[in-house]
Structures are given as C-alpha cells and as structure tokens.
Amino acid sequence: MTMPTRRQFLGKTVTATAALAATPVAGLAPDPPAVSQATTTIVSLCGAWKFQVDAAAVGPPTGAWLDVDVPHTWQVDGIHTDYRGVAWYRREFDAPAAWRNAAVRIEFEAVFHTATVWVNGQKAGEHVRKGYTAFQFDITPLLRWDRSNTIAVRVDNAFNEHMLPRGRSSDWANDGGIFRPVQLLVTPKTFIDQLYVDAVPDLGSGDAALTITAHCRNVATTPWVGTLALRVIDEGTGRVVLTRADPAKLTLKADTDQTVTAKVRLPDAKRWHFDSPHLYRLEAAIDNGRKSHHLEATFGVRRFEVKAGGFHLNGEPVRLMGVERMAGSHPNFGMAEPTDWIEHDCRDLQQLNCVFTRVHWPQDKRVLDYCDRHGILVQSEVPTWGSDTFQGMGTEPDIDIMANGLEQLREMIARDRNHPSVVVWGLCNEIGGQTPAAYRFAERMLHEAKALDPGRLCTYASHSLDHTPERDVARLMDFIEANEYIGTWAPGTARDVGPFLDTLHAAFPGKPLVISEYGYCACTPDRPEGDSQRIDVLRSHTAAYRTRGFVGGVIFFCYNDYRTHVGDRGVGVLKQRVHGVVDVYGRVKPSYEVLRQESSAVESLSVESQENVFQVRLKARNDIPAHTLRGYVLSSVLYGQGDVPVEQQEVSIPDVAPGQAVTVAVGFTQPGAPLRVQFDVRRPTRISTYTLDWKP
C-alpha cells in the first residue's frame, strides 16, 4: 500500500503512481555527478521565544512575556511545574525577498499535545491531541517579504478524555510545550516532500530488494514537467552503489501531489545488524532544466522476522535482551531534552548491552538516529496506556479514541518507517485486551499498521494474560508480549514465573514470547526502595526466562527512575517513580552493573597464564541473550607496579555461535609479573560487552 504523505494528514491530496528504473554501479567506475545540488534550506527556529500561560484560555496574554529557549517545556520551570492547560509561544523571523518564488513550510517535530499556529495573525493550521508526532504547515501565503514575521503558537496540555493517552491514564511525564525542535523548510514550489525506502536482503544472493517511494508536490499555480533521478551511496565508504539508468518522467498539475515508486536491486548489500549497523543514503532529485530539488533519506538493509517460533535477524536466530528508557525524566530538561543528554542516555543503554528496547510513545528522531547508527532494535509505540482508556465503553471503542489512535499510528509510521532500528510497531500497552472495546481497538490498529507497513512486526504489551490468555487480543499479534511483575505488582514469587510462562506458551505455541516489562518498583508503602531487591528480581526472573526457549526477548523496566504525574516519590519537578538502575539525574545504582552483566551475550571469560602469555577462553550464551558473536575483539590492558597501565594488546575473536566457546592467546612484552590485567570483550561497534579484571 502506498504510504500517505504528511499533506494527507492536513487535507485532500491527489496521488498517482509511476514506475522508475535504476541500475547498479559496477566495479570501480568513477562516481557519477550528484543528481542535484538544490537541497532544502533548513532555518532553525529553536532558541529564544517568548512564553506565557493562559489559565483562563481567553487568548494571547497582554502582560509580560517570559523569555524561554525552545525546545521548551514549562513543566520544569518551577512556577509552572503543576500547570496543565493553555499557554502561548511567540517569536519573530525574517523572510528574505529571495524566498518569494519558494515554498516555505514550518515544521514542528512535536508539541504536547495540541497546537494552533498563527503567522502574522493569520491561522496556519492546527495539530490536535497528538503530542509526539511531527507536523508541518505551508505558510508561504502568510509571509511578509523582506521584513519581520511573527509566529504565535497556542499550546494545550490539559488532560483530555478524547485522545491517547486518555485523561490521566498514562504513567509518564505529560510535559506541555514545544518540546522538540522547530524549523522552516524552504524549497522550490515543486519539491520532493518525503522519501520511503523498504530494503529487504535476499539471503541467498546477497543482494537487497529496494522499494523506493518518492512523494512529490507542486504547490505552484502552473503545471510542472520534468524528471526524477535516484542514486544510493554507501555511508561507510562514500561510494555510489546504485544509480538510475534513465530518469523517470514526472508531470504534476498545479497544486497536486504525485507518488513515484521504484523497485530495484542493490547488489552485494551490506546488512544492518545491531553489531554492524551499516547505513546507506538515498538521494533523489527532480529537475526540469530550470528548477530542481534534492532530498536524502538514510536507510539500512535488514530483515527482522518471526520464523520457527523465534526471532530471526537477517536469517539468523536471535534471543534478545535490553532495557527501556523513559525520556523526559531529568528534572532540568523534562521532555525538552538537549542532544547531549539524549546521547548520554543512549550511550548508557549501549554500555548496558541493550540491543532491544521498547518505548511507550513515538520518540525524538535524534533517539532513533542514534539507534540506527549504533545498533539498537526499537519497538516504537502509540501512547495508548492503561485499562482506563476504554472505561465506560461498550463493545466498540469510542469514535474519537479510535480515530485518534489511528491518526497517531499513521503519523508515527509516516515519520519513522525508514529507520532500520525500528523493527516493531507497538499498538498499545496494558489496555485490558480481553474487554470488547480494547480488543476491537487493537484489532483495528493492527489492520491499519499492516496495511501501511506490511513488512514490520506488530504487537502490544499485555498485562491481561494471567487468566484465559487465549481470549486476549494478543492472539492476533505477530508475537506475544507480556508485562511480568510477579512478586511486585502481581502476587506470587519468582518460583511462579516459570509456570506463568508455560501457560502462555501453551496458549500460543507457535509464537515467540517477549517479556516487554519486568523489574522492581518502589511504588507503594509495602515496597520501599531497595536496590538489592531490584537486583534479586533481575537475576531470578531472568533465570526463569532463560530456561524457556520460546522466550525470544526480555526488556527490563527500566533504565531510569522516571518523572510522572502519578509518581509516589518527590514533589513538583521531582515527582517520580523509583524503578531504574540510574536515578533521574543519571546517577548509577549497584543494579546497573548487574544489568550489564546479565544482558551480555558473553556468558563467561576464564584465564590461564604462563608468565606474560594468557590463554583466554570465551563462552557465548546459549539462552538469553543469544546470537552469533561476529567481529568481536579482545582488548587487554596490563597494569604494572603502582597500578599503572603499561601495555595494551588487541586480538580478534573468531566467530562464536551461541553456546560455543573459543580460546585466544594474548601476549605482552613487558617484563615482570603483572599486577593485574583487564580483559575487555568489545563488539564491532567498539562498545564493551564483558569485562574481567584478572589478578595473579
């Protein structure tokens, strides 16, 4: 099915389909010239804005405005921490005369949860009750050339019963504001609006089948006739690996869209994997001899599928482990996270050996870009949380809730489907999947997701599988997800985990099971904070999962203590739930290192030494997590007198299949007995996955 353009979310569109041919570049022939140099001009509107709350919701305030920096959320401003309602943002920008013949769009990457935008006092558009997806408006007709222009944005983050998350049902920070970047997009009046790439490896030939979809728009008052050309560049080498044979002819009537589809083969494709996150860059250009436009999209070649009751990545069986991060939890930033903090947390996930995670709502694209480039599999989710979502409904979900869920799903897929890291669409979380309205909602969401993006797996995180699991809407999904809190939120002890898993396997014998959440929350008076209890749950429950081969993945909840309006600890900006291996400021707890050890695909290292020559035996796990260790290295540092590092050696580790062991030799040249040696197994991404500190 053809993907919708962003414009289709705002109004009627005209769509056509055309075929396009492309051919690979053979051998070491010189690179062809770039298809076009007329790229989109991006003008950041981040930085200084004016801000004021509007508690009476009567219109733009007349009093003094506060100075804020966008991205911004007022929930961390101190005086507005507990305010939920209407607020206003305002700023000015210049529109140079050179833009007179251009199309100018304003793009907000996310505003929570409802935004109405005016330019120079005229309404540009609104994005209603969808707080985590991007949107844009064409503001060309509203601009004043060669002078100052004013943007005003009305934002509402009041709890709302007609959207997802519904009312107060969610358990995370509902931070209001323009909390992700905003920018102007300046292009010719005929431009490429969006590129989609589905890249599936042919595991037999080594090639990849690419389906490329280019959405082109003509907002001019006259028709446009020209061509569209494509090429693909290997981001690792910078080499062009695919280019067009003949540009496709393209005709767009005034004020219409056209969708152009190409099906081509990429020879000798390098596959994307969490241990080798290889990326390609697609360049597309339209040109009619006078005007041209060039747009790029990054993608990876990979296949993540369910086969023989388990997960396979690029044809190889994998059992996965990871941890979930709750964004927006640092009290200084809230949901308006700066890039360096996003990268700080994502690096931590890597250090924790996280190769598989889920998120409760569509993420900042900087998060997904990081996962693309560093190798983390992601389940991205529509923010449908809690049984209260369908409270008071009969056999069908309310029309407004169903429509809002479908709109958020469409916008999430439209924005994020190129990311190779995104391998699963999550449809909802803990909705009570055996009640009629919830069942019907998830069923319709599944149908829509498969229509829009048939190549990706879909599921939902269930907490209603403890009785009659076969009646749960989980039965319709590609695989089963269960939030397992036996001994914490649910009664029982660690001894009850195994029988619970067996019950699920009996109900769904052909599908892998993912534990989508487990952990320890100090969230009630009878469960005080104690990191030792978190460690005990982590070890004992993971041990039960490992003995069941049908468990395809587990996700510990969670990485961080997290800010939430239903928090039972702290006040104001520090209202939170204590659930993580780091606190809200990122301070590491003892459970951090335990999670790192449990999440490593290396089961053990053992060392035998003879003077300064060491035989190091590595054994790979055969349970969870389990995958072939390919391209790993052993980095070793020798420490001498005074605990001074004096020599480093690095040796390659042969490929190690799950459950197998290999021995590698490490020799040092420094004379004398070492004080100690630190052995560090590193993934191909250079991230340490297992560390052993050896002493004689």
Secondary structure, DSSP 8 states (H G I E B T S, - for coil): -----GGGGTS-----EEEE-EEE--TT------S---B-EEEE--EEEEEEE-TT--SS--S--EEEEES--GGGSSTTTT--SEEEEEEEEE--GGGTTEEEEEEES--BSEEEEEETTEEEEEE-S--SS-EEEE-GGG--TTSEEEEEEEEE----TTSSS-TT---S----B--S-EEEEEEESEEEEEEEEEEEE-TTTS-EEEEEEEEEEE-SSS-EEEEEEEEEEETTT--EEEEESS-EEEEE-TTEEEEEEEEEEETT--BEETTEE--EEEEEEEE-SS-EEEEEEEE-B--EEEETTEEEETTEEEBEEEE---TT-STTTTTS--HHHHHHHHHHHHHTT--EEE-SS---HHHHHHHHHHT-EEEEE---BSGGGGTT--SS--HHHHHHHHHHHHHHHHHHTT-TTEEEEEEEES--TTSHHHHHHHHHHHHHHHHH-TTSEEEEEES--SS-GGGSGGGGSSSEEEE--BTTTBSS-GGGHHHHHHHHHHHSTTS-EEEEE------STTS---HHHHHHHHHHHHHHHHT-TTEEEEEES-SB-EE-TT-SB-SGGG-EE--SSB-TT--B-HHHHHHHHHT-SEEEEEEEEETTEEEEEEEE-SSSSB--B-S-EEEEEEEETTTEEEEEEEEE---B-TT-EEEEEEE----S--SEEEEEEE-TTS-EEEEEEE--
